[in-house]
Amino acid sequence: MMTMLPDNLVEEILSRVPATCLKRLRSTCKLWNGIFNDRRFAKNHFDKAPKQYMVLKLTEEYRLCSFRGELGLIDPVCSAQFRISHVFHCDGLLLCTSEFYNRIVVWNPCTGQTKWITDPSDRVMFWVTFTLGRCYQENNYSYKLLRHVPCYEKLIFEICEINSDSCWRIPHDVTPDCLLQFAYYSVYLKGKTYWCASDSKEFDACMHLLSFDYTTERFGRLCLPGPYCRLHTVSLSVVREEKLSVLLRPHDRLGNEIEIWISSPIDDPKAVSWSKIFALDDPRLGYCTRTSFLVDDEKKIATCRERWIRSRDNAKAKPYYVLQYIVGEDNEVTLLDFGASSHLHLHSQLLFNYVPSLVHIQ
């Protein structure tokens, strides 16, 4: 029946079908396969199709998995699983880096498309962080990589177009005079990457959110919620591709006190407001090295996954362990699992949302 419809009507219908469903239809006929390979259709589909949200987590074996199973990524150099140390999500694309190699990969798990990139510098990959963002160009779009090189005295950012042979360069805007905190815990939302930053190296320095716009290549600033200056932990998350959420552990509170805030829709940074949705005080929660979390603002729940360092009193035990728990109404905490680990994944988000798409890498 679909073959009797005009091509433009077929495209319009398919552009409103979820990405994971279209993936199974790719082999239906040559016409549809051609449509799915069209960048114009991919952009139209990204704007119109209903979003599907999947929870992914990084395992102890340096692999990604969902509740449906493992997402395998084969390294073409050694024909083995690529050991993923850090993942950054943008428009259904996963930017995967590894502390073991000087290569990174942009990967669309839904289509299977990959773009492998070698960092020719001699920097230690363990400390360099990469993010990915969409650049809007009239009716088209492209993607850029942003590289943050840690430096004690100032921020150093370098950028390059993902589909060009151009070298890394300094962004157009003046680099802001601040320091990134928890640099690996950045998120992408509506054309911008967000980090937690502070204005100085002082222990009690006030923190804020630093943003980078991939189209204008300009940095911006957004206030964090609450009256706190000193924060033991700040974690960021994205809610339904519309809002930001932050998890705060103030320094002047016990480690088991946690607050989770959610922003208004991020359209005009000057008009953003914050609402506190959870305030926890649970003796089972203490100081941890990092926390990853996801918020469902409709069901009023949050899922948290964090890593702790085990006491040195037990020398035979694995040095680290991961705690996962759900926060529900009335700030009730339900522990899900409590597992030991021989790996720390110190600079990686252990839990994040993934939204499948047909977006083209190149």
Rosetta silent file (secondary structure, phi, psi, omega in degrees, C-alpha in Angstrom):
SEQUENCE: MMTMLPDNLVEEILSRVPATCLKRLRSTCKLWNGIFNDRRFAKNHFDKAPKQYMVLKLTEEYRLCSFRGELGLIDPVCSAQFRISHVFHCDGLLLCTSEFYNRIVVWNPCTGQTKWITDPSDRVMFWVTFTLGRCYQENNYSYKLLRHVPCYEKLIFEICEINSDSCWRIPHDVTPDCLLQFAYYSVYLKGKTYWCASDSKEFDACMHLLSFDYTTERFGRLCLPGPYCRLHTVSLSVVREEKLSVLLRPHDRLGNEIEIWISSPIDDPKAVSWSKIFALDDPRLGYCTRTSFLVDDEKKIATCRERWIRSRDNAKAKPYYVLQYIVGEDNEVTLLDFGASSHLHLHSQLLFNYVPSLVHIQ
SCORE:     score description
SCORE:     0.000 S_00000001
   1 L     0.000  -39.232 -178.767    0.000    0.000    0.000 S_00000001
   2 H   -63.072  -30.098 -177.801    2.864    2.385    0.874 S_00000001
   3 H   -68.991  -15.267  180.000    4.309    1.947   -2.634 S_00000001
   4 H   -87.396   -8.422 -179.041    1.168    3.547   -4.058 S_00000001
   5 L   -88.060  153.635  174.703    1.740    6.776   -2.123 S_00000001
   6 L   -60.426  149.441 -176.684    3.808    9.718   -3.405 S_00000001
   7 H   -58.311  -40.382 -177.748    7.444    9.605   -2.304 S_00000001
   8 H   -66.890  -31.386  177.598    7.160   12.813   -0.287 S_00000001
   9 H   -73.061  -37.541  175.894    4.177   11.440    1.645 S_00000001
  10 H   -60.156  -44.860  179.123    6.057    8.196    2.351 S_00000001
  11 H   -62.647  -40.150 -179.352    8.952   10.238    3.741 S_00000001
  12 H   -64.362  -40.004  178.559    6.589   12.309    5.874 S_00000001
  13 H   -66.639  -46.889 -178.048    5.021    9.171    7.373 S_00000001
  14 H   -66.348  -28.171 -178.730    8.368    7.510    8.019 S_00000001
  15 L   -68.757   -9.910  179.961    9.759   10.669    9.608 S_00000001
  16 L  -109.216   10.859  177.569    7.274   10.193   12.470 S_00000001
  17 L   -98.760  134.457 -179.676    8.214    6.561   13.203 S_00000001
  18 L   -54.109  148.601 -173.906   10.663    5.936   16.099 S_00000001
  19 H   -59.085  -42.385 -177.583   14.275    5.304   15.078 S_00000001
  20 H   -65.888  -28.051  176.391   14.511    1.772   16.470 S_00000001
  21 H   -73.540  -40.766  179.229   11.441    0.743   14.436 S_00000001
  22 H   -65.778  -30.275  179.322   12.878    2.176   11.222 S_00000001
  23 H   -58.183  -38.318 -179.625   16.099    0.287   11.834 S_00000001
  24 H   -75.605  -16.100 -178.366   14.194   -2.976   11.361 S_00000001
  25 H   -94.931   -1.073 -174.263   12.601   -1.658    8.148 S_00000001
  26 L   -57.297  -37.150 -176.252   15.874   -0.782    6.425 S_00000001
  27 L   -90.531    9.845 -177.711   15.950   -3.989    4.391 S_00000001
  28 L   -64.097  -48.313  178.511   12.277   -3.771    3.357 S_00000001
  29 L  -159.597  163.781 -178.437   13.000   -2.226   -0.066 S_00000001
  30 H   -63.850  -35.351 -179.584   15.623   -0.167   -1.908 S_00000001
  31 H   -60.658  -49.448 -177.861   13.429    2.945   -1.810 S_00000001
  32 H   -67.287  -38.508  178.452   13.182    2.953    1.960 S_00000001
  33 H   -62.485  -38.267  176.775   16.854    2.129    2.398 S_00000001
  34 H   -65.328  -39.054  178.225   17.684    5.096    0.168 S_00000001
  35 H   -61.826  -45.663 -177.162   15.420    7.339    2.227 S_00000001
  36 H   -65.830  -25.004  179.855   17.116    6.292    5.479 S_00000001
  37 L   -87.525   -0.282 -178.907   20.541    7.076    3.973 S_00000001
  38 L   -86.693  123.204 -179.275   19.475   10.606    3.031 S_00000001
  39 H   -61.035  -36.295  179.685   20.883   13.278    5.391 S_00000001
  40 H   -62.723  -41.905  177.888   17.885   15.509    4.728 S_00000001
  41 H   -66.957  -39.664 -179.788   15.515   12.762    5.853 S_00000001
  42 H   -60.169  -40.434  178.282   17.674   12.044    8.918 S_00000001
  43 H   -66.873  -44.299  179.476   17.402   15.696    9.971 S_00000001
  44 H   -61.503  -42.001  179.608   13.641   15.722    9.347 S_00000001
  45 H   -65.268  -41.138 -179.916   13.248   12.487   11.308 S_00000001
  46 H   -61.653  -36.305 -178.322   15.290   13.827   14.238 S_00000001
  47 H   -77.595  -30.223 -170.098   13.009   16.881   14.473 S_00000001
  48 H  -108.097  -31.648 -173.129    9.672   15.059   14.135 S_00000001
  49 L   -70.084  146.258  175.630    9.947   11.460   15.388 S_00000001
  50 L   -63.889  140.065 -178.284    8.998   10.648   18.995 S_00000001
  51 L   -82.125  138.357  174.304   12.045   10.263   21.221 S_00000001
  52 L  -111.010  126.510 -176.093   12.828    6.911   22.806 S_00000001
  53 L  -105.304  122.985  179.017   14.862    7.061   26.004 S_00000001
  54 E  -119.017  139.675  177.053   17.164    4.187   26.880 S_00000001
  55 E   -92.304  125.599  176.255   19.304    3.868   29.989 S_00000001
  56 E  -116.205  149.547  175.403   22.904    2.814   29.354 S_00000001
  57 E  -136.165  151.349  179.368   25.564    1.987   31.898 S_00000001
  58 E   -93.837  126.186 -174.753   29.318    1.496   31.712 S_00000001
  59 L   -91.778  171.178  178.490   30.406   -1.894   33.039 S_00000001
  60 L   -63.587  -23.976 -178.703   33.515   -2.999   34.869 S_00000001
  61 L   -88.454   15.273  178.627   34.685   -4.622   31.617 S_00000001
  62 L    62.838   40.187  177.901   34.776   -1.203   29.866 S_00000001
  63 L  -130.312  161.222  177.956   31.674   -1.946   27.793 S_00000001
  64 E  -100.014  141.675  175.207   28.258   -0.386   27.372 S_00000001
  65 E  -145.813  154.757  174.679   25.064   -2.242   28.113 S_00000001
  66 E  -116.941 -176.632  177.313   21.341   -1.555   28.349 S_00000001
  67 L   -68.983  -14.919  179.553   18.570   -3.528   29.986 S_00000001
  68 L   -91.518  -11.643 -179.340   18.262   -5.374   26.661 S_00000001
  69 E   139.232 -173.074 -175.920   21.875   -6.472   26.540 S_00000001
  70 E   -83.449  143.696  174.217   25.354   -5.332   25.610 S_00000001
  71 E  -100.644  105.409 -175.704   26.131   -2.813   22.859 S_00000001
  72 L   -83.207  136.000  176.305   29.203   -4.169   21.130 S_00000001
  73 L  -128.508  108.745 -176.565   31.732   -1.843   19.510 S_00000001
  74 E   -87.909  129.938  175.708   34.478   -3.624   17.569 S_00000001
  75 E   -80.567  116.707 -176.546   37.836   -1.912   17.183 S_00000001
  76 L   -67.234  -17.878 -179.160   38.822   -2.393   13.495 S_00000001
  77 L   -73.495  -42.994 -176.183   42.512   -2.216   14.334 S_00000001
  78 L  -115.142    1.910  179.268   42.605   -5.260   16.598 S_00000001
  79 L    55.076   37.215  178.196   39.202   -6.859   15.751 S_00000001
  80 E  -133.448  170.277  179.050   38.307   -6.882   19.446 S_00000001
  81 E   -61.748  132.385  176.428   35.908   -4.984   21.687 S_00000001
  82 L   -72.656  127.231 -177.323   36.918   -1.342   22.082 S_00000001
  83 L   -83.236  106.176 -173.146   37.628   -0.683   25.768 S_00000001
  84 L   -90.690  123.525  177.698   35.472    2.337   26.607 S_00000001
  85 L  -100.683  -28.272 -177.354   36.548    4.547   29.494 S_00000001
  86 E  -150.528  145.066 -178.726   34.209    7.478   28.931 S_00000001
  87 E  -130.793  137.475  175.881   31.024    8.167   26.930 S_00000001
  88 E  -128.310  128.634 -174.766   29.461   11.470   25.855 S_00000001
  89 E  -103.369  135.457  178.012   25.970   11.518   24.302 S_00000001
  90 E  -152.946  114.737  173.447   24.772   13.969   21.641 S_00000001
  91 L    55.892   33.626 -178.764   21.741   13.546   19.309 S_00000001
  92 L    85.890    0.205  175.266   21.892    9.743   19.406 S_00000001
  93 E  -101.074  140.638  177.779   25.646    9.720   18.762 S_00000001
  94 E  -111.904  121.712  174.666   28.048    8.340   21.352 S_00000001
  95 E   -93.694  109.854 -174.294   31.525    9.822   21.623 S_00000001
  96 E  -109.408  129.894  176.912   33.614    7.037   23.150 S_00000001
  97 E  -122.847  160.614 -179.648   37.132    7.519   24.444 S_00000001
  98 L  -136.704  135.154  178.079   39.583    5.123   26.009 S_00000001
  99 L   -75.180   -6.239 -176.736   42.386    5.788   28.428 S_00000001
 100 L   -92.836  -18.879 -175.186   44.271    2.891   26.834 S_00000001
 101 L  -131.923  165.680  175.085   44.585    4.310   23.275 S_00000001
 102 L  -100.348   32.139  178.143   45.089    7.654   21.553 S_00000001
 103 E  -124.261  148.247  174.229   41.984    7.104   19.438 S_00000001
 104 E  -126.724  163.069 -178.941   38.374    8.143   19.913 S_00000001
 105 E  -140.097  136.765  169.834   35.254    7.091   18.032 S_00000001
 106 E   -99.649  126.514 -167.104   31.930    8.729   17.246 S_00000001
 107 E  -134.460  130.657  170.895   29.370    5.932   17.071 S_00000001
 108 L  -106.050   99.809 -177.916   25.694    5.697   16.159 S_00000001
 109 L   -61.978  -26.152 -177.726   24.566    2.378   17.706 S_00000001
 110 L   -71.402  -40.846 -179.022   21.202    2.589   15.920 S_00000001
 111 L   -99.889  -17.830 -177.890   22.671    2.706   12.389 S_00000001
 112 L    85.722   -1.093 -177.842   26.055    1.133   13.148 S_00000001
 113 L   -72.283  141.593  178.265   27.930    4.058   11.584 S_00000001
 114 E  -135.394  156.752  173.747   31.296    4.981   13.139 S_00000001
 115 E  -137.550  108.156 -178.282   33.944    7.638   12.699 S_00000001
 116 E   -91.483  135.463 -175.984   37.360    6.772   14.162 S_00000001
 117 E  -131.918  130.298  178.031   39.674    9.661   15.011 S_00000001
 118 E  -100.884  129.948  175.288   43.303    9.465   16.091 S_00000001
 119 L   -87.148  110.128 -174.316   44.681   12.135   18.392 S_00000001
 120 L   -75.810   -7.087 -177.052   48.173   12.769   17.013 S_00000001
 121 L   -74.062  166.724  179.247   49.345   14.607   20.128 S_00000001
 122 L   -98.908   18.861  179.841   51.529   12.988   22.759 S_00000001
 123 L   -70.877  152.180  176.141   49.178   13.968   25.562 S_00000001
 124 L   -76.423  118.503 -174.869   48.107   11.358   28.068 S_00000001
 125 L   -63.856  -20.871 -178.432   44.543   10.465   27.078 S_00000001
 126 L   -60.084  -29.545 -174.721   43.655    9.751   30.692 S_00000001
 127 L  -102.771  -18.388 -178.524   43.483   13.486   31.399 S_00000001
 128 L   -83.612  135.532  178.198   42.165   14.897   28.110 S_00000001
 129 E  -115.210  146.708 -179.569   38.391   15.176   27.770 S_00000001
 130 E  -124.913  142.501  171.782   36.359   15.343   24.559 S_00000001
 131 E  -132.165  165.977 -174.432   32.807   16.504   23.925 S_00000001
 132 E  -133.384  141.684  179.475   30.639   16.570   20.798 S_00000001
 133 E  -152.334  157.166  179.966   28.034   19.068   19.600 S_00000001
 134 E   -87.008  135.473  175.402   25.794   20.010   16.690 S_00000001
 135 E  -110.754  122.980 -177.988   26.586   23.103   14.636 S_00000001
 136 E   -90.761  130.007 -178.896   23.618   24.637   12.794 S_00000001
 137 E  -132.925   95.624 -176.565   24.292   26.028    9.314 S_00000001
 138 L    51.967 -115.231 -179.503   21.195   27.500    7.663 S_00000001
 139 L   -97.108   12.217 -177.949   19.113   24.412    6.756 S_00000001
 140 E  -122.831  178.096  178.066   21.957   21.994    7.348 S_00000001
 141 E  -151.786  160.490  174.564   24.001   20.811   10.287 S_00000001
 142 E  -149.079  177.388 -178.331   27.367   19.301   11.122 S_00000001
 143 E  -124.312  145.748  179.307   29.192   18.161   14.234 S_00000001
 144 E  -124.300  147.458  173.298   32.254   19.489   16.001 S_00000001
 145 E  -100.705  136.511  176.122   34.602   17.959   18.546 S_00000001
 146 E  -117.437  128.726 -177.789   35.756   20.035   21.492 S_00000001
 147 E  -114.905  128.002  176.670   38.887   18.991   23.343 S_00000001
 148 E  -107.560  120.557  178.823   39.743   20.184   26.842 S_00000001
 149 E  -103.783  116.727 -175.932   43.399   19.922   27.822 S_00000001
 150 L   -64.777  136.841  178.190   43.880   20.257   31.585 S_00000001
 151 L  -147.854  135.707 -174.709   46.170   23.031   32.717 S_00000001
 152 L   -66.561  -33.571 -171.421   46.638   24.307   36.254 S_00000001
 153 L   -89.459  -31.843 -176.345   46.776   27.987   35.345 S_00000001
 154 L  -158.859  166.302  176.436   44.002   28.361   32.726 S_00000001
 155 L   -77.535  139.602  173.784   41.487   26.572   30.543 S_00000001
 156 E  -126.728  115.371  177.289   42.712   25.272   27.188 S_00000001
 157 E  -117.478  143.606  173.812   40.080   24.315   24.605 S_00000001
 158 E  -134.817  147.412 -174.691   40.620   23.155   21.022 S_00000001
 159 E  -135.072  153.349  173.773   37.960   22.433   18.401 S_00000001
 160 E  -154.002  153.840  176.465   37.704   20.759   15.004 S_00000001
 161 E   -78.613  133.631 -172.869   35.014   19.846   12.484 S_00000001
 162 L   -68.702  -27.899 -175.423   34.364   16.129   12.587 S_00000001
 163 L  -107.627   22.169  177.750   34.033   15.718    8.811 S_00000001
 164 L  -124.765  165.139  178.789   36.931   17.826    7.653 S_00000001
 165 L   -93.168   11.170 -178.652   40.665   17.296    7.474 S_00000001
 166 L   -69.648  153.863 -178.806   41.307   20.573    9.283 S_00000001
 167 L   -81.646  168.983  174.388   43.542   20.571   12.341 S_00000001
 168 L   -65.132  140.766 -178.955   42.536   21.369   15.887 S_00000001
 169 E  -139.778  168.733  177.871   42.213   25.117   16.447 S_00000001
 170 L   -80.660  135.965  176.940   41.293   27.555   19.205 S_00000001
 171 L   -58.147  159.817 -176.665   37.537   28.455   19.332 S_00000001
 172 L   -62.719  -37.773 -174.429   36.503   31.906   18.138 S_00000001
 173 L   -77.603  158.491  175.300   35.519   33.146   21.592 S_00000001
 174 L   -71.007  132.220 -179.822   37.914   34.203   24.334 S_00000001
 175 L   -64.631  128.848 -176.725   38.493   31.314   26.739 S_00000001
 176 L   -65.837  150.555 -179.182   36.753   32.127   30.039 S_00000001
 177 L   -88.570   78.036  178.585   38.820   32.800   33.129 S_00000001
 178 L  -156.435  177.352 -179.178   37.649   29.889   35.261 S_00000001
 179 E  -122.845  137.813  177.081   38.461   26.283   36.093 S_00000001
 180 E   -77.017  138.000  173.819   36.448   23.186   35.218 S_00000001
 181 E  -114.426  136.856 -179.349   35.323   21.016   38.107 S_00000001
 182 L    53.873   53.850 -171.333   34.394   17.367   37.473 S_00000001
 183 L   -58.025  -31.112 -178.160   35.302   17.875   33.781 S_00000001
 184 L   -76.005  -11.385 -177.588   34.217   14.372   32.756 S_00000001
 185 L   -99.377   52.645  177.342   30.702   14.984   34.070 S_00000001
 186 L   -97.463  159.769  178.247   29.584   17.256   31.247 S_00000001
 187 E  -136.972  161.000  178.828   26.316   16.978   29.315 S_00000001
 188 E  -114.573  136.572  177.607   24.958   18.149   25.956 S_00000001
 189 E  -154.982  122.439  173.589   21.636   19.915   25.475 S_00000001
 190 L    49.986   53.704  173.816   20.250   21.911   22.530 S_00000001
 191 L    84.169    5.143 -177.747   23.518   22.740   20.803 S_00000001
 192 E  -135.731  148.478  169.910   25.574   23.346   23.953 S_00000001
 193 E  -101.796  142.864 -179.879   27.817   21.437   26.332 S_00000001
 194 E  -121.508  136.215  173.746   27.594   22.230   30.044 S_00000001
 195 E  -127.698  163.914  167.717   30.257   21.776   32.737 S_00000001
 196 E   -91.160  135.804 -176.503   30.560   22.716   36.385 S_00000001
 197 E  -141.418  162.941  175.994   33.198   25.434   36.865 S_00000001
 198 E  -132.956  158.066 -176.279   34.621   27.740   39.536 S_00000001
 199 L   -83.104  -14.237 -179.095   36.162   31.195   39.337 S_00000001
 200 L  -152.710  174.941  179.763   39.282   30.341   41.305 S_00000001
 201 L   -85.496   -4.374 -176.744   41.336   27.516   42.768 S_00000001
 202 L   -62.374  148.674 -176.275   40.288   28.395   46.312 S_00000001
 203 L   -62.014  -35.265 -176.603   38.640   25.654   48.341 S_00000001
 204 L  -101.733   22.057 -178.771   35.507   27.723   49.027 S_00000001
 205 L   -65.107  140.824  177.993   35.206   29.213   45.519 S_00000001
 206 L   -70.626  143.084  179.881   31.640   29.574   44.227 S_00000001
 207 E  -106.892  156.038  177.786   30.680   27.237   41.419 S_00000001
 208 E  -149.235  178.093  175.803   28.556   27.833   38.337 S_00000001
 209 E   -99.934  130.689  175.210   27.730   26.140   35.034 S_00000001
 210 E  -104.092  134.884  179.688   29.903   26.912   32.012 S_00000001
 211 E  -122.280  157.468  175.356   28.400   26.349   28.558 S_00000001
 212 E  -134.976  125.153 -179.951   29.807   26.228   25.041 S_00000001
 213 E   -94.020  119.296 -174.686   27.710   26.881   21.911 S_00000001
 214 L   -74.805  -18.233  178.266   29.000   24.833   18.951 S_00000001
 215 L   -82.321  -50.392 -179.091   27.417   27.120   16.334 S_00000001
 216 L   -87.145  -15.152 -175.549   28.700   30.479   17.593 S_00000001
 217 L    56.941   42.425  178.202   31.725   28.936   19.362 S_00000001
 218 E  -119.384  147.047  177.440   31.024   31.148   22.367 S_00000001
 219 E   -91.745  152.380  177.863   31.105   30.352   26.073 S_00000001
 220 E  -138.926  175.898 -175.534   28.309   31.243   28.459 S_00000001
 221 E  -136.202  139.288 -179.611   27.540   31.134   32.159 S_00000001
 222 E  -137.945  133.974 -177.786   24.588   29.780   34.125 S_00000001
 223 E   -74.265  143.110  171.902   24.062   29.972   37.878 S_00000001
 224 L   -80.992  154.918  178.159   23.742   26.812   39.939 S_00000001
 225 L   -76.663  162.278  175.061   20.749   26.521   42.273 S_00000001
 226 L    84.375  164.539 -176.170   20.984   26.920   46.033 S_00000001
 227 L   -92.993   13.260 -169.295   23.091   29.185   48.244 S_00000001
 228 L   -83.523  143.835  172.290   26.093   26.858   48.438 S_00000001
 229 L  -101.456  -57.046 -176.992   29.673   27.816   47.681 S_00000001
 230 L   -87.854  124.119 -178.401   31.611   24.723   48.614 S_00000001
 231 E  -127.508  126.421  178.238   30.357   21.565   46.947 S_00000001
 232 E   -72.504  -40.306 -179.207   31.814   18.107   47.446 S_00000001
 233 E  -141.348  134.965  170.299   30.077   16.699   44.365 S_00000001
 234 E  -129.891  122.126  177.165   28.239   18.246   41.426 S_00000001
 235 E  -123.226  145.029 -178.606   26.740   15.950   38.792 S_00000001
 236 E  -114.469  150.123  176.282   24.765   16.958   35.694 S_00000001
 237 E  -148.998  160.211  179.113   22.005   15.173   33.816 S_00000001
 238 E  -112.462  135.515 -178.147   19.581   15.945   30.970 S_00000001
 239 E  -110.179  112.366  175.955   15.814   15.528   31.369 S_00000001
 240 L    51.523   33.264  177.527   13.859   14.605   28.210 S_00000001
 241 L    57.688   24.877 -178.138   16.234   16.608   26.009 S_00000001
 242 L  -130.243  -32.306 -172.232   14.621   19.788   27.382 S_00000001
 243 E  -131.800  161.160  172.077   15.947   20.542   30.868 S_00000001
 244 E  -100.112  152.848  172.663   19.068   20.274   32.986 S_00000001
 245 E  -135.013  143.442  179.124   19.230   18.566   36.333 S_00000001
 246 E  -128.569  142.201  174.021   21.979   18.853   38.954 S_00000001
 247 E  -110.520  125.665 -175.214   22.849   16.704   41.943 S_00000001
 248 E  -119.948  135.494  170.207   24.591   18.596   44.743 S_00000001
 249 E  -121.407   98.654 -178.725   26.502   17.365   47.795 S_00000001
 250 E   -65.154  146.846  179.295   27.394   20.454   49.866 S_00000001
 251 L   -69.658  -32.297 -175.279   30.728   20.425   51.717 S_00000001
 252 L   -86.928   11.340  174.808   29.212   21.832   54.902 S_00000001
 253 L  -115.955  168.948  173.396   26.724   18.954   55.191 S_00000001
 254 L   -67.570  154.796 -177.458   27.223   15.295   55.964 S_00000001
 255 L   -62.081  -19.287 -177.988   28.064   13.130   52.958 S_00000001
 256 L   -87.722    5.863  177.662   24.675   11.448   53.161 S_00000001
 257 E  -100.617  122.118 -175.270   22.814   14.678   52.387 S_00000001
 258 E  -132.814  140.988  173.688   22.010   15.117   48.693 S_00000001
 259 E  -122.998  139.562  175.258   19.881   17.583   46.767 S_00000001
 260 E  -121.867  125.812 -178.609   18.588   17.157   43.207 S_00000001
 261 E  -117.455  154.333  177.332   17.364   20.203   41.296 S_00000001
 262 E  -131.056  140.959 -176.829   15.723   20.516   37.882 S_00000001
 263 E   -89.482  167.376  166.717   15.738   23.558   35.596 S_00000001
 264 L   -74.077  167.320  179.094   13.017   25.161   33.548 S_00000001
 265 L   -51.851  133.567 -176.685   13.303   24.449   29.779 S_00000001
 266 L   -83.476   92.216  174.685   16.682   25.659   28.513 S_00000001
 267 L  -119.269  -59.235  175.629   15.825   28.232   25.867 S_00000001
 268 L  -109.996  110.298 -178.028   16.989   31.577   27.222 S_00000001
 269 H   -55.859  -29.374 -178.586   19.838   31.094   29.772 S_00000001
 270 H   -73.205  -17.394 -176.962   18.975   34.411   31.411 S_00000001
 271 H  -108.178   12.040 -178.073   15.460   33.212   32.194 S_00000001
 272 L   -74.521  135.121  175.006   16.336   29.778   33.617 S_00000001
 273 L  -123.516  160.516 -176.797   14.918   28.946   37.030 S_00000001
 274 E  -122.620  145.777  176.051   15.542   25.935   39.305 S_00000001
 275 E  -129.720  132.330  178.032   13.235   23.782   41.418 S_00000001
 276 E   -80.601  123.973 -177.972   14.363   21.377   44.121 S_00000001
 277 E  -108.895  -22.442  177.128   12.719   17.994   43.542 S_00000001
 278 E  -141.396  143.432  173.120   14.589   15.783   46.028 S_00000001
 279 E  -138.918  104.676 -172.900   16.385   16.376   49.338 S_00000001
 280 E  -100.062  147.032  171.588   17.907   13.194   50.762 S_00000001
 281 E  -148.075   85.615 -173.605   19.321   12.482   54.189 S_00000001
 282 L  -124.498  123.958 -177.961   20.037    8.767   54.369 S_00000001
 283 L   -63.181  -16.905  178.598   22.733    7.244   56.618 S_00000001
 284 L   -76.706  -12.880  179.191   23.377    4.543   53.990 S_00000001
 285 L  -103.293  129.740  179.537   24.736    7.229   51.666 S_00000001
 286 L  -132.885 -161.293  179.369   28.135    8.689   52.426 S_00000001
 287 L   -69.684  130.578  178.978   31.013   10.397   50.709 S_00000001
 288 L  -128.852  168.256 -178.819   31.667    8.897   47.290 S_00000001
 289 L   -78.662  -38.757  179.621   34.064    9.697   44.473 S_00000001
 290 E  -155.790  155.457  176.781   31.413   10.367   41.804 S_00000001
 291 E  -133.174  131.198  169.915   27.652   10.058   41.220 S_00000001
 292 E  -108.072  144.616 -177.868   25.747    9.526   37.954 S_00000001
 293 E  -152.842  155.785  176.376   21.994   10.034   37.988 S_00000001
 294 E  -132.031  143.346 -178.387   18.874   10.187   35.798 S_00000001
 295 E  -120.661  133.085  169.908   15.594   11.946   36.586 S_00000001
 296 E  -108.648  101.405 -174.349   12.089   11.083   35.394 S_00000001
 297 L   -73.297  -17.490  177.995   10.162   14.262   36.102 S_00000001
 298 L   -81.264  -43.758  179.564    6.827   12.680   35.172 S_00000001
 299 L   -85.368   -8.049  178.829    7.112    9.652   37.471 S_00000001
 300 L    60.413   47.596  175.568    8.915   11.745   40.104 S_00000001
 301 E  -134.498  157.480  175.451   11.803    9.322   40.542 S_00000001
 302 E  -132.926  139.034  176.049   15.578    9.511   40.216 S_00000001
 303 E  -110.855  125.920 -176.883   18.017    6.663   39.593 S_00000001
 304 E  -121.266  144.282  177.523   21.523    7.141   40.973 S_00000001
 305 E  -139.311  121.396 -174.781   24.666    5.089   40.479 S_00000001
 306 E  -138.085  159.593 -179.033   27.831    6.024   42.319 S_00000001
 307 E  -112.439  139.726  177.548   31.289    4.701   43.096 S_00000001
 308 E  -122.500  158.272  173.273   32.905    4.524   46.509 S_00000001
 309 E   -99.913  125.949 -177.301   36.418    3.727   47.668 S_00000001
 310 L   -71.957  151.055  178.113   36.499    0.784   50.055 S_00000001
 311 L   -59.218  143.186  179.862   38.164    1.103   53.442 S_00000001
 312 L   -75.205   -4.972 -178.888   41.824    0.129   53.495 S_00000001
 313 L   -64.752  -30.570 -179.276   41.195   -2.044   56.559 S_00000001
 314 L  -104.345   91.128 -173.674   40.218   -4.950   54.305 S_00000001
 315 L   -70.719  -23.489 -176.777   43.265   -5.454   52.096 S_00000001
 316 L   -83.362  -20.000 -177.254   41.886   -8.585   50.395 S_00000001
 317 L   -75.128  157.107  174.182   38.658   -6.976   49.180 S_00000001
 318 L   -62.093  141.989 -169.158   38.315   -5.291   45.813 S_00000001
 319 L   -71.384  -19.068 -175.862   39.278   -1.614   46.246 S_00000001
 320 E  -131.062  158.651  172.911   36.098   -0.052   44.858 S_00000001
 321 E  -147.423  155.239 -175.369   32.395   -0.710   44.864 S_00000001
 322 E  -114.394  131.799  178.745   29.360    0.635   43.034 S_00000001
 323 E  -115.827  131.492  176.710   26.073    1.516   44.693 S_00000001
 324 E  -123.978  136.986 -178.627   22.840    1.996   42.746 S_00000001
 325 E  -151.670  160.486  179.311   19.604    3.282   44.246 S_00000001
 326 E  -115.114  136.637  175.268   16.249    4.831   43.351 S_00000001
 327 E  -107.786  125.195 -178.976   14.797    7.945   44.955 S_00000001
 328 L  -116.931 -160.671 -179.409   11.001    8.122   44.966 S_00000001
 329 H   -60.694  151.165 -177.299    8.246   10.209   46.475 S_00000001
 330 H    60.634   23.244  176.499    8.851   11.577   49.993 S_00000001
 331 H    60.027   29.201  179.235   12.609   11.202   49.253 S_00000001
 332 L   -76.269  132.466 -177.054   12.468    7.485   49.973 S_00000001
 333 E  -105.879  127.610  176.756   15.656    5.655   48.987 S_00000001
 334 E  -119.040  117.751  178.847   15.588    2.071   47.675 S_00000001
 335 E   -75.086  134.382 -179.798   18.925    0.286   47.223 S_00000001
 336 E  -101.126  -50.506  177.756   19.116   -1.778   44.013 S_00000001
 337 E  -151.879  163.343 -173.803   22.554   -3.347   44.023 S_00000001
 338 E  -147.929   93.147 -171.209   25.828   -3.122   45.819 S_00000001
 339 E  -119.209  141.749  175.993   28.737   -4.590   43.865 S_00000001
 340 E   -78.622  155.029 -178.289   32.476   -4.730   44.366 S_00000001
 341 E  -147.919  143.151  175.883   34.782   -3.692   41.549 S_00000001
 342 L   -92.834   -6.952  178.868   38.475   -3.926   40.818 S_00000001
 343 L  -116.181  150.857 -174.865   38.235   -0.945   38.452 S_00000001
 344 L   -99.797  -33.624 -171.826   37.368    2.587   39.408 S_00000001
 345 L    47.923   49.172 -170.556   36.248    4.302   36.181 S_00000001
 346 L   -57.079  -36.778 -173.810   37.204    7.386   38.147 S_00000001
 347 L  -111.018   35.938 -176.610   36.459    9.860   35.371 S_00000001
 348 L  -130.895  144.160  170.539   33.421    8.246   33.775 S_00000001
 349 L   -77.103  130.520 -177.006   29.690    8.552   34.072 S_00000001
 350 L   -88.870  -14.395 -173.707   28.364    5.136   35.020 S_00000001
 351 E  -147.521  132.655  178.495   24.764    5.831   34.009 S_00000001
 352 E  -161.035  160.713  177.825   23.249    8.022   31.285 S_00000001
 353 E   -84.312  141.333  175.374   20.317    8.439   28.904 S_00000001
 354 E  -127.755  131.406 -179.425   20.655    7.454   25.261 S_00000001
 355 L  -115.642  103.692 -178.445   18.173    8.563   22.590 S_00000001
 356 L   -58.050  142.605  178.573   18.434    6.439   19.388 S_00000001
 357 L  -150.895  169.784  176.089   18.438    8.422   16.138 S_00000001
 358 L  -101.822   15.651 -176.935   19.241    8.125   12.435 S_00000001
 359 L   -56.672  136.549 -179.545   21.600   11.097   12.541 S_00000001
 360 L   -88.275  137.771  176.269   24.495   10.810   10.072 S_00000001
 361 L   -81.215  -38.960 -177.173   28.055   11.185   11.300 S_00000001
 362 L  -149.401    0.000    0.000   29.473   11.907    7.843 S_00000001
